[in-house]
């Protein structure tokens, strides 16, 4: 392959790629009766009026405007959240709007994270209308968040507390790309027990990163003395202060616990000499001193409610089988024991993470026989409130596996339609392997979940083990549809297309979900194979009566697919109009697949690039590229990374090359040779434009070795 051919191949294959919207469900916001984001997650904790201002934070307040990211990283108990609250006050003095999101494990679900982030941004910019809660998809929410930040009168400071709980690279990628794209004066502030995987070196080199670690957050001896005397009311001698500071090493929670123990004690020296301030000593102290000093029923109450992530009156009453939970919570809060008031209006309380861990461990130690029953009661309480997601979580922890399976089955379609595939996959991982192996329908649910969260290849292996004779008619139809979709995602277009055609006369038209998915798959494979008239026919089927009137899905699919065809023919203006229309189609119907907006957004970014509207195209790629990072499809990955890299190459060469490396790595991870080769082709173009012919030739050779390009001669 010559350099000229490489340039032509790259432009042909990458500027007009066929897109796949192969997904089993939507990313709509769940209705309010089924999805609740606790208000306490999206408002900063209250800071006591007499809280000690930390000098390490104050020293950097004048540098905040130049920063794009602030990271506060330290183990539990070092005062990360308190430090963030001090920064909130500094930001407010500077006129910044404040968005706060306290993260938890459920935020690894992209839909859940974006809903919480949306509510946090709504608190920061209350004049910006929220997107409709019943119709909003992930892509719409991401777009709304970006618009909210960019349209705000003042810069926005976005706080993410408990960042260490995030494991999903898509969510982390959304935060990283969003941080890199913030307008001047706006910034992200992260509190984490671990160093966040956000590629900090680049921001550090540009002077746009402020970092605080455990050593920075340790109290100085002067701060410790001020805290113990003015806030805790202790009258200690200089020698006692020095000894206590030495034993605690300035660890905030150890100082606080020591101050609690010292109040009312006559043997001050004896306690100070025995208090080490280590993690083990703190746990021992909590058990032997603070907890044991409480009445026995209060002790048990604290241990029992440690199974909850939401500490509310009704839940506590149900779990503990009592009626006075609110009075107990208020008493504990007033005595500064274990709980804090997270949401005063709704009387929602929370534990500090260190205390929560301690109480949970103590529960398993003191009352191991009660743990399962507590989770079972929590399950019933959440079911009574029509909250299936936390109900299933507690049901699994109660080891009521038959009941868990019934709940998963009865809610599976809703979770799929709402794009909660990672959530579903997580539930299945907590079931015993034997339960899934002996249930063909659960295996099929697992295959759908795995296909769009981990790997279509893994999903293909799962369905390869299924016995179709053991499935219901509907599940058999879903299996027939899933296989061609998986092959399409794996870039095996010919086989996937043929299997889809074979399934078409067999899948009953009354199975609206399967018909919509099949029409969707055949639309994409037909476009790739150059069968454009057939593709338009499948579009009509997807949005027509054969797919159960899947209105919004059909409209988005139709406009984005036909927009792609217009783009391929060079009808740029019409393509852009169609894709804008696809992006703006937000009907209220909940039927059918509601995904596709992400792919439409990436297509629109491509069209805007061709129209030389580079800034608007870049914003789209920033917002939507992370949503296809995990599983593809191939053409969306290629477009999102290659066109984004082209836009950035002149102004930020390092970032442009990073995008190509990301694309190459994702191609390897997903076993998509065309994705890997496309990254190398674009890198060759960059080297060629810079006059590095040898570097370009090397990339071309690598691209040729990894993919059989003649296979594409009949495509598009």
GUVEXTI-737310 format. One record per residue (C-alpha): residue in one letter; y, z, x. Coordinates in steps of 0.05 Angstrom, whole numbers. Layout:
{'A', {Y, Z, X}},
...
***
This chain:
{'X', {0, 0, 0}},
{'X', {68, -20, 28}},
{'X', {131, 21, 24}},
{'X', {160, -28, -26}},
{'X', {98, -23, -69}},
{'X', {101, 53, -64}},
{'X', {172, 54, -90}},
{'X', {153, 8, -147}},
{'X', {91, 48, -164}},
{'X', {128, 113, -163}},
{'X', {184, 87, -208}},
{'X', {135, 54, -256}},
{'X', {87, 112, -261}},
{'X', {137, 168, -260}},
{'X', {197, 143, -298}},
{'X', {157, 123, -360}},
{'X', {98, 169, -364}},
{'X', {57, 178, -426}},
{'X', {62, 248, -455}},
{'X', {8, 290, -486}},
{'X', {20, 343, -538}},
{'X', {-51, 368, -537}},
{'X', {-45, 438, -564}},
{'X', {-82, 474, -620}},
{'X', {-25, 515, -648}},
{'X', {49, 524, -651}},
{'X', {97, 569, -615}},
{'X', {133, 591, -677}},
{'X', {161, 660, -683}},
{'X', {115, 701, -726}},
{'X', {143, 724, -792}},
{'X', {177, 792, -791}},
{'X', {118, 824, -828}},
{'X', {72, 807, -771}},
{'X', {116, 810, -709}},
{'X', {163, 867, -691}},
{'X', {202, 873, -628}},
{'X', {220, 946, -621}},
{'X', {296, 955, -620}},
{'X', {288, 1003, -562}},
{'X', {262, 946, -518}},
{'X', {328, 909, -524}},
{'X', {380, 963, -515}},
{'X', {397, 1000, -450}},
{'X', {373, 1073, -449}},
{'X', {426, 1125, -461}},
{'X', {455, 1154, -398}},
{'X', {474, 1227, -401}},
{'X', {548, 1240, -395}},
{'X', {537, 1286, -335}},
{'X', {490, 1240, -298}},
{'X', {502, 1238, -224}},
{'X', {531, 1172, -200}},
{'X', {488, 1148, -143}},
{'X', {528, 1130, -81}},
{'X', {479, 1076, -59}},
{'X', {494, 1039, -124}},
{'X', {569, 1052, -122}},
{'X', {574, 1023, -52}},
{'X', {552, 955, -78}},
{'X', {590, 951, -144}},
{'X', {645, 909, -112}},
{'X', {593, 858, -89}},
{'X', {563, 846, -158}},
{'X', {605, 785, -175}},
{'X', {578, 746, -116}},
{'X', {506, 762, -132}},
{'X', {458, 721, -174}},
{'X', {401, 773, -172}},
{'X', {398, 848, -163}},
{'X', {329, 878, -148}},
{'X', {314, 952, -153}},
{'X', {244, 963, -127}},
{'X', {210, 1031, -118}},
{'X', {150, 1071, -143}},
{'X', {152, 1112, -206}},
{'X', {200, 1170, -209}},
{'X', {253, 1144, -160}},
{'X', {306, 1133, -214}},
{'X', {303, 1057, -221}},
{'X', {323, 1057, -294}},
{'X', {378, 1108, -282}},
{'X', {405, 1063, -226}},
{'X', {403, 1004, -273}},
{'X', {442, 1044, -325}},
{'X', {496, 1057, -272}},
{'X', {499, 982, -259}},
{'X', {506, 971, -334}},
{'X', {568, 1014, -334}},
{'X', {596, 976, -275}},
{'X', {583, 910, -309}},
{'X', {617, 933, -372}},
{'X', {678, 954, -332}},
{'X', {679, 883, -303}},
{'X', {676, 853, -373}},
{'X', {605, 826, -370}},
{'X', {562, 822, -432}},
{'X', {497, 862, -426}},
{'X', {428, 837, -445}},
{'X', {372, 888, -434}},
{'X', {297, 879, -441}},
{'X', {247, 933, -425}},
{'X', {183, 895, -409}},
{'X', {112, 915, -427}},
{'X', {43, 883, -421}},
{'X', {53, 843, -485}},
{'X', {110, 805, -452}},
{'X', {58, 766, -412}},
{'X', {51, 727, -476}},
{'X', {105, 673, -471}},
{'X', {121, 674, -545}},
{'X', {129, 750, -546}},
{'X', {172, 749, -483}},
{'X', {219, 696, -510}},
{'X', {226, 732, -577}},
{'X', {245, 796, -541}},
{'X', {292, 759, -494}},
{'X', {325, 725, -554}},
{'X', {339, 791, -587}},
{'X', {366, 819, -522}},
{'X', {413, 760, -516}},
{'X', {434, 769, -589}},
{'X', {455, 840, -571}},
{'X', {496, 813, -513}},
{'X', {529, 757, -554}},
{'X', {528, 780, -627}},
{'X', {573, 723, -649}},
{'X', {520, 671, -631}},
{'X', {475, 658, -692}},
{'X', {402, 674, -680}},
{'X', {350, 618, -689}},
{'X', {309, 624, -752}},
{'X', {255, 676, -740}},
{'X', {202, 640, -782}},
{'X', {209, 571, -750}},
{'X', {228, 581, -678}},
{'X', {182, 555, -624}},
{'X', {181, 575, -551}},
{'X', {221, 514, -530}},
{'X', {274, 526, -584}},
{'X', {281, 599, -563}},
{'X', {288, 580, -489}},
{'X', {341, 529, -508}},
{'X', {378, 580, -551}},
{'X', {378, 631, -495}},
{'X', {408, 581, -446}},
{'X', {461, 559, -497}},
{'X', {477, 632, -511}},
{'X', {489, 646, -437}},
{'X', {530, 583, -426}},
{'X', {572, 590, -489}},
{'X', {589, 663, -479}},
{'X', {663, 679, -468}},
{'X', {646, 727, -411}},
{'X', {591, 725, -358}},
{'X', {525, 757, -377}},
{'X', {485, 809, -338}},
{'X', {412, 806, -358}},
{'X', {369, 868, -344}},
{'X', {293, 867, -339}},
{'X', {263, 936, -332}},
{'X', {189, 949, -315}},
{'X', {183, 879, -284}},
{'X', {118, 898, -250}},
{'X', {80, 890, -315}},
{'X', {90, 814, -313}},
{'X', {29, 775, -290}},
{'X', {37, 709, -326}},
{'X', {67, 658, -278}},
{'X', {98, 620, -336}},
{'X', {140, 681, -356}},
{'X', {158, 696, -284}},
{'X', {176, 622, -275}},
{'X', {222, 624, -335}},
{'X', {260, 684, -306}},
{'X', {263, 651, -236}},
{'X', {289, 585, -261}},
{'X', {337, 619, -309}},
{'X', {364, 662, -253}},
{'X', {375, 602, -208}},
{'X', {413, 567, -264}},
{'X', {459, 623, -285}},
{'X', {533, 605, -289}},
{'X', {582, 639, -240}},
{'X', {592, 713, -253}},
{'X', {526, 720, -290}},
{'X', {465, 753, -258}},
{'X', {396, 781, -268}},
{'X', {380, 853, -252}},
{'X', {307, 872, -243}},
{'X', {275, 941, -239}},
{'X', {203, 940, -213}},
{'X', {151, 984, -180}},
{'X', {131, 924, -137}},
{'X', {170, 870, -102}},
{'X', {177, 814, -153}},
{'X', {147, 747, -136}},
{'X', {211, 708, -145}},
{'X', {221, 673, -78}},
{'X', {276, 721, -56}},
{'X', {286, 692, 14}},
{'X', {330, 634, -10}},
{'X', {377, 679, -50}},
{'X', {378, 728, 7}},
{'X', {398, 674, 56}},
{'X', {455, 651, 10}},
{'X', {481, 722, 3}},
{'X', {467, 721, -72}},
{'X', {416, 778, -72}},
{'X', {428, 853, -73}},
{'X', {366, 896, -60}},
{'X', {352, 970, -68}},
{'X', {285, 1000, -46}},
{'X', {255, 1070, -49}},
{'X', {292, 1094, 13}},
{'X', {358, 1071, -17}},
{'X', {344, 1109, -82}},
{'X', {325, 1174, -48}},
{'X', {377, 1227, -60}},
{'X', {418, 1246, 0}},
{'X', {420, 1320, 16}},
{'X', {491, 1323, -12}},
{'X', {470, 1287, -76}},
{'X', {410, 1333, -84}},
{'X', {454, 1394, -76}},
{'X', {504, 1368, -127}},
{'X', {449, 1351, -177}},
{'X', {414, 1418, -172}},
{'X', {478, 1459, -177}},
{'X', {523, 1421, -225}},
{'X', {472, 1388, -271}},
{'X', {413, 1436, -268}},
{'X', {454, 1499, -261}},
{'X', {415, 1527, -202}},
{'X', {448, 1574, -152}},
{'X', {409, 1561, -88}},
{'X', {427, 1582, -18}},
{'X', {439, 1527, 34}},
{'X', {373, 1545, 66}},
{'X', {336, 1540, 0}},
{'X', {369, 1473, -15}},
{'X', {351, 1447, 54}},
{'X', {278, 1468, 47}},
{'X', {271, 1439, -23}},
{'X', {304, 1374, -2}},
{'X', {258, 1369, 57}},
{'X', {196, 1379, 14}},
{'X', {217, 1330, -40}},
{'X', {245, 1278, 10}},
{'X', {299, 1262, -42}},
{'X', {248, 1238, -94}},
{'X', {286, 1242, -160}},
{'X', {229, 1263, -205}},
{'X', {205, 1316, -156}},
{'X', {275, 1346, -154}},
{'X', {278, 1346, -230}},
{'X', {209, 1379, -237}},
{'X', {227, 1431, -184}},
{'X', {291, 1447, -221}},
{'X', {253, 1457, -286}},
{'X', {205, 1505, -251}},
{'X', {261, 1544, -218}},
{'X', {299, 1558, -281}},
{'X', {287, 1631, -300}},
{'X', {244, 1645, -239}},
{'X', {255, 1707, -196}},
{'X', {209, 1684, -140}},
{'X', {251, 1625, -119}},
{'X', {232, 1627, -45}},
{'X', {158, 1631, -61}},
{'X', {160, 1570, -105}},
{'X', {203, 1528, -58}},
{'X', {157, 1544, 0}},
{'X', {95, 1521, -40}},
{'X', {124, 1459, -73}},
{'X', {108, 1397, -32}},
{'X', {137, 1342, -77}},
{'X', {78, 1296, -66}},
{'X', {46, 1256, -124}},
{'X', {-14, 1303, -125}},
{'X', {31, 1364, -125}},
{'X', {73, 1336, -182}},
{'X', {11, 1322, -224}},
{'X', {-16, 1391, -209}},
{'X', {50, 1422, -226}},
{'X', {55, 1385, -292}},
{'X', {-15, 1409, -311}},
{'X', {-10, 1481, -288}},
{'X', {63, 1497, -301}},
{'X', {99, 1454, -352}},
{'X', {42, 1432, -397}},
{'X', {4, 1498, -395}},
{'X', {67, 1536, -413}},
{'X', {72, 1500, -480}},
{'X', {37, 1524, -544}},
{'X', {-34, 1497, -548}},
{'X', {-21, 1454, -609}},
{'X', {39, 1422, -574}},
{'X', {-3, 1409, -512}},
{'X', {-55, 1374, -554}},
{'X', {-3, 1335, -592}},
{'X', {26, 1307, -527}},
{'X', {-43, 1289, -501}},
{'X', {-62, 1255, -566}},
{'X', {0, 1212, -573}},
{'X', {-8, 1189, -501}},
{'X', {-53, 1133, -528}},
{'X', {9, 1102, -562}},
{'X', {60, 1055, -533}},
{'X', {106, 1067, -593}},
{'X', {120, 1140, -607}},
{'X', {142, 1143, -679}},
{'X', {133, 1194, -734}},
{'X', {85, 1155, -778}},
{'X', {40, 1134, -720}},
{'X', {38, 1203, -690}},
{'X', {22, 1234, -758}},
{'X', {-35, 1185, -768}},
{'X', {-64, 1193, -699}},
{'X', {-58, 1268, -695}},
{'X', {-73, 1280, -769}},
{'X', {-12, 1323, -781}},
{'X', {54, 1319, -819}},
{'X', {103, 1351, -771}},
{'X', {105, 1300, -715}},
{'X', {179, 1285, -721}},
{'X', {198, 1359, -715}},
{'X', {154, 1365, -653}},
{'X', {184, 1303, -621}},
{'X', {255, 1328, -635}},
{'X', {237, 1396, -605}},
{'X', {207, 1365, -542}},
{'X', {268, 1320, -534}},
{'X', {317, 1377, -542}},
{'X', {278, 1418, -490}},
{'X', {278, 1358, -442}},
{'X', {202, 1358, -440}},
{'X', {165, 1293, -428}},
{'X', {198, 1250, -482}},
{'X', {264, 1213, -486}},
{'X', {298, 1184, -547}},
{'X', {292, 1109, -542}},
{'X', {323, 1090, -609}},
{'X', {363, 1145, -643}},
{'X', {374, 1107, -708}},
{'X', {300, 1095, -720}},
{'X', {276, 1159, -686}},
{'X', {233, 1123, -635}},
{'X', {214, 1162, -573}},
{'X', {184, 1142, -506}},
{'X', {150, 1173, -446}},
{'X', {172, 1164, -374}},
{'X', {118, 1121, -343}},
{'X', {98, 1176, -294}},
{'X', {89, 1227, -350}},
{'X', {53, 1177, -395}},
{'X', {2, 1163, -340}},
{'X', {-7, 1237, -328}},
{'X', {-17, 1255, -401}},
{'X', {-65, 1197, -411}},
{'X', {-107, 1218, -352}},
{'X', {-105, 1290, -376}},
{'X', {-128, 1269, -445}},
{'X', {-190, 1234, -416}},
{'X', {-203, 1296, -374}},
{'X', {-194, 1349, -427}},
{'X', {-216, 1313, -491}},
{'X', {-259, 1253, -471}},
{'X', {-299, 1258, -536}},
{'X', {-236, 1247, -578}},
{'X', {-207, 1186, -544}},
{'X', {-245, 1134, -585}},
{'X', {-229, 1169, -651}},
{'X', {-155, 1171, -634}},
{'X', {-154, 1096, -621}},
{'X', {-192, 1085, -686}},
{'X', {-139, 1123, -725}},
{'X', {-85, 1083, -690}},
{'X', {-121, 1020, -712}},
{'X', {-120, 1041, -785}},
{'X', {-47, 1061, -781}},
{'X', {-26, 993, -754}},
{'X', {-69, 957, -805}},
{'X', {-35, 997, -861}},
{'X', {31, 971, -833}},
{'X', {5, 899, -831}},
{'X', {10, 896, -756}},
{'X', {-54, 862, -733}},
{'X', {-37, 854, -659}},
{'X', {-31, 928, -640}},
{'X', {-87, 943, -690}},
{'X', {-134, 897, -652}},
{'X', {-113, 927, -585}},
{'X', {-130, 997, -608}},
{'X', {-193, 974, -644}},
{'X', {-219, 945, -579}},
{'X', {-202, 1010, -543}},
{'X', {-239, 1049, -597}},
{'X', {-301, 1006, -581}},
{'X', {-308, 987, -654}},
{'X', {-330, 918, -634}},
{'X', {-356, 892, -701}},
{'X', {-290, 912, -734}},
{'X', {-251, 881, -675}},
{'X', {-289, 816, -683}},
{'X', {-274, 814, -758}},
{'X', {-200, 825, -743}},
{'X', {-199, 771, -690}},
{'X', {-234, 722, -736}},
{'X', {-189, 736, -795}},
{'X', {-126, 728, -753}},
{'X', {-148, 672, -706}},
{'X', {-116, 615, -745}},
{'X', {-50, 653, -750}},
{'X', {-50, 667, -675}},
{'X', {-65, 594, -659}},
{'X', {-11, 570, -706}},
{'X', {38, 617, -673}},
{'X', {20, 596, -603}},
{'X', {-9, 664, -585}},
{'X', {-66, 635, -544}},
{'X', {-59, 681, -484}},
{'X', {-60, 740, -531}},
{'X', {-124, 714, -563}},
{'X', {-156, 702, -495}},
{'X', {-138, 773, -475}},
{'X', {-172, 802, -537}},
{'X', {-235, 763, -524}},
{'X', {-237, 788, -452}},
{'X', {-242, 859, -477}},
{'X', {-304, 844, -519}},
{'X', {-373, 854, -489}},
{'X', {-399, 788, -462}},
{'X', {-460, 794, -507}},
{'X', {-417, 794, -570}},
{'X', {-386, 727, -551}},
{'X', {-451, 697, -526}},
{'X', {-485, 713, -592}},
{'X', {-428, 686, -635}},
{'X', {-417, 610, -632}},
{'X', {-352, 615, -671}},
{'X', {-324, 665, -621}},
{'X', {-345, 619, -565}},
{'X', {-305, 563, -598}},
{'X', {-245, 609, -606}},
{'X', {-251, 627, -533}},
{'X', {-254, 553, -514}},
{'X', {-189, 538, -552}},
{'X', {-155, 598, -520}},
{'X', {-179, 584, -449}},
{'X', {-161, 510, -455}},
{'X', {-88, 524, -463}},
{'X', {-80, 586, -420}},
{'X', {-126, 578, -360}},
{'X', {-163, 512, -353}},
{'X', {-187, 455, -396}},
{'X', {-246, 448, -349}},
{'X', {-267, 519, -362}},
{'X', {-261, 507, -436}},
{'X', {-303, 444, -430}},
{'X', {-358, 485, -397}},
{'X', {-355, 535, -453}},
{'X', {-364, 484, -509}},
{'X', {-419, 450, -469}},
{'X', {-460, 513, -482}},
{'X', {-449, 510, -557}},
{'X', {-503, 490, -606}},
{'X', {-468, 449, -660}},
{'X', {-523, 465, -710}},
{'X', {-502, 539, -708}},
{'X', {-430, 523, -729}},
{'X', {-398, 517, -797}},
{'X', {-374, 448, -819}},
{'X', {-302, 466, -803}},
{'X', {-320, 493, -734}},
{'X', {-362, 431, -721}},
{'X', {-301, 389, -736}},
{'X', {-257, 432, -691}},
{'X', {-308, 423, -636}},
{'X', {-308, 348, -644}},
{'X', {-232, 348, -638}},
{'X', {-228, 396, -580}},
{'X', {-271, 355, -533}},
{'X', {-227, 292, -532}},
{'X', {-165, 336, -526}},
{'X', {-194, 370, -465}},
{'X', {-213, 305, -433}},
{'X', {-142, 279, -444}},
{'X', {-113, 341, -412}},
{'X', {-159, 329, -352}},
{'X', {-132, 257, -346}},
{'X', {-199, 228, -368}},
{'X', {-165, 182, -417}},
{'X', {-219, 130, -431}},
{'X', {-274, 179, -449}},
{'X', {-227, 223, -488}},
{'X', {-200, 164, -528}},
{'X', {-270, 139, -546}},
{'X', {-293, 208, -568}},
{'X', {-231, 214, -611}},
{'X', {-246, 147, -644}},
{'X', {-318, 169, -656}},
{'X', {-295, 233, -689}},
{'X', {-243, 200, -734}},
{'X', {-291, 178, -791}},
{'X', {-330, 243, -787}},
{'X', {-276, 296, -789}},
{'X', {-262, 311, -862}},
{'X', {-191, 296, -885}},
{'X', {-190, 363, -920}},
{'X', {-194, 398, -853}},
{'X', {-120, 392, -841}},
{'X', {-119, 429, -775}},
{'X', {-173, 386, -744}},
{'X', {-144, 321, -771}},
{'X', {-74, 337, -745}},
{'X', {-102, 354, -676}},
{'X', {-144, 291, -675}},
{'X', {-85, 247, -695}},
{'X', {-43, 281, -642}},
{'X', {-95, 268, -588}},
{'X', {-105, 195, -607}},
{'X', {-30, 182, -609}},
{'X', {-24, 202, -536}},
{'X', {-86, 167, -510}},
{'X', {-66, 104, -548}},
{'X', {3, 104, -516}},
{'X', {-27, 113, -447}},
{'X', {-77, 56, -460}},
{'X', {-21, 9, -483}},
{'X', {-44, 7, -555}},
{'X', {25, 20, -584}},
{'X', {12, -5, -655}},
{'X', {-48, 41, -660}},
{'X', {-7, 98, -633}},
{'X', {44, 89, -689}},
{'X', {-12, 90, -739}},
{'X', {-38, 156, -713}},
{'X', {33, 183, -716}},
{'X', {36, 166, -789}},
{'X', {-31, 201, -801}},
{'X', {-8, 263, -765}},
{'X', {54, 270, -808}},
{'X', {25, 244, -873}},
{'X', {-21, 270, -926}},
{'X', {-83, 264, -883}},
{'X', {-59, 322, -840}},
{'X', {-41, 367, -898}},
{'X', {32, 349, -898}},
{'X', {45, 378, -829}},
{'X', {118, 361, -838}},
{'X', {155, 389, -778}},
{'X', {98, 375, -730}},
{'X', {92, 304, -755}},
{'X', {167, 292, -750}},
{'X', {171, 319, -679}},
{'X', {109, 281, -657}},
{'X', {132, 217, -690}},
{'X', {202, 217, -661}},
{'X', {180, 238, -591}},
{'X', {123, 188, -589}},
{'X', {165, 131, -615}},
{'X', {222, 152, -569}},
{'X', {174, 147, -511}},
{'X', {155, 77, -533}},
{'X', {229, 58, -537}},
{'X', {240, 87, -467}},
{'X', {183, 46, -440}},
{'X', {214, -17, -469}},
{'X', {282, -1, -439}},
{'X', {315, 16, -505}},
{'X', {350, 76, -474}},
{'X', {401, 91, -529}},
{'X', {349, 88, -585}},
{'X', {300, 130, -544}},
{'X', {353, 183, -532}},
{'X', {371, 185, -606}},
{'X', {299, 193, -626}},
{'X', {286, 249, -577}},
{'X', {350, 285, -598}},
{'X', {326, 279, -669}},
{'X', {258, 307, -650}},
{'X', {292, 366, -616}},
{'X', {335, 379, -677}},
{'X', {279, 376, -729}},
{'X', {269, 449, -749}},
{'X', {240, 447, -819}},
{'X', {215, 511, -851}},
{'X', {144, 488, -864}},
{'X', {91, 529, -827}},
{'X', {35, 478, -836}},
{'X', {2, 441, -779}},
{'X', {15, 443, -705}},
{'X', {87, 462, -689}},
{'X', {84, 450, -614}},
{'X', {108, 385, -583}},
{'X', {181, 406, -576}},
{'X', {169, 422, -503}},
{'X', {143, 353, -488}},
{'X', {199, 322, -529}},
{'X', {249, 362, -487}},
{'X', {219, 337, -422}},
{'X', {221, 265, -449}},
{'X', {293, 275, -469}},
{'X', {308, 300, -399}},
{'X', {278, 237, -371}},
{'X', {320, 193, -418}},
{'X', {383, 232, -400}},
{'X', {367, 222, -326}},
{'X', {362, 147, -338}},
{'X', {429, 150, -375}},
{'X', {460, 186, -315}},
{'X', {472, 249, -355}},
{'X', {444, 290, -298}},
{'X', {472, 359, -314}},
{'X', {444, 358, -385}},
{'X', {377, 332, -358}},
{'X', {374, 388, -306}},
{'X', {386, 441, -360}},
{'X', {327, 414, -400}},
{'X', {281, 414, -340}},
{'X', {302, 485, -321}},
{'X', {287, 509, -391}},
{'X', {223, 473, -408}},
{'X', {185, 458, -343}},
{'X', {156, 529, -338}},
{'X', {124, 519, -407}},
{'X', {78, 464, -380}},
{'X', {66, 497, -313}},
{'X', {0, 530, -329}},
{'X', {-42, 473, -358}},
{'X', {-2, 408, -358}},
{'X', {-10, 357, -386}},
{'X', {-6, 313, -325}},
{'X', {51, 268, -346}},
{'X', {94, 326, -369}},
{'X', {83, 361, -302}},
{'X', {101, 298, -264}},
{'X', {164, 283, -303}},
{'X', {190, 354, -304}},
{'X', {183, 362, -229}},
{'X', {197, 292, -203}},
{'X', {260, 279, -244}},
{'X', {285, 349, -231}},
{'X', {275, 338, -157}},
{'X', {312, 272, -159}},
{'X', {371, 305, -192}},
{'X', {374, 361, -140}},
{'X', {358, 322, -77}},
{'X', {430, 305, -57}},
{'X', {459, 374, -71}},
{'X', {400, 421, -58}},
{'X', {348, 386, -15}},
{'X', {308, 449, -3}},
{'X', {299, 463, -77}},
{'X', {281, 390, -91}},
{'X', {226, 392, -39}},
{'X', {202, 459, -66}},
{'X', {194, 426, -134}},
{'X', {149, 373, -104}},
{'X', {108, 425, -68}},
{'X', {101, 463, -134}},
{'X', {78, 398, -167}},
{'X', {28, 385, -112}},
{'X', {0, 455, -115}},
{'X', {-6, 453, -191}},
{'X', {-43, 387, -185}},
{'X', {-93, 418, -137}},
{'X', {-101, 480, -181}},
{'X', {-112, 438, -244}},
{'X', {-156, 387, -207}},
{'X', {-109, 330, -227}},
{'X', {-109, 280, -169}},
{'X', {-54, 237, -201}},
{'X', {-7, 296, -203}},
{'X', {-19, 310, -129}},
{'X', {-10, 237, -111}},
{'X', {54, 232, -152}},
{'X', {85, 289, -113}},
{'X', {68, 254, -48}},
{'X', {96, 188, -73}},
{'X', {163, 219, -91}},
{'X', {164, 255, -24}},
{'X', {153, 187, 9}},
{'X', {213, 161, -30}},
{'X', {256, 218, -5}},
{'X', {235, 207, 67}},
{'X', {247, 133, 61}},
{'X', {317, 144, 33}},
{'X', {331, 188, 93}},
{'X', {306, 135, 141}},
{'X', {243, 173, 160}},
{'X', {194, 114, 156}},
{'X', {139, 151, 193}},
{'X', {142, 210, 146}},
{'X', {142, 163, 86}},
{'X', {81, 125, 112}},
{'X', {44, 191, 122}},
{'X', {57, 212, 50}},
{'X', {35, 144, 25}},
{'X', {-31, 149, 62}},
{'X', {-43, 217, 33}},
{'X', {-27, 191, -37}},
{'X', {-75, 133, -29}},
{'X', {-131, 179, -4}},
{'X', {-126, 226, -63}},
{'X', {-123, 177, -122}},
{'X', {-149, 108, -140}},
{'X', {-84, 73, -160}},
{'X', {-115, 8, -185}},
{'X', {-144, 49, -243}},
{'X', {-74, 51, -271}},
{'X', {-63, -24, -274}},
{'X', {-80, -27, -348}},
{'X', {-40, 35, -367}},
{'X', {26, 40, -404}},
***
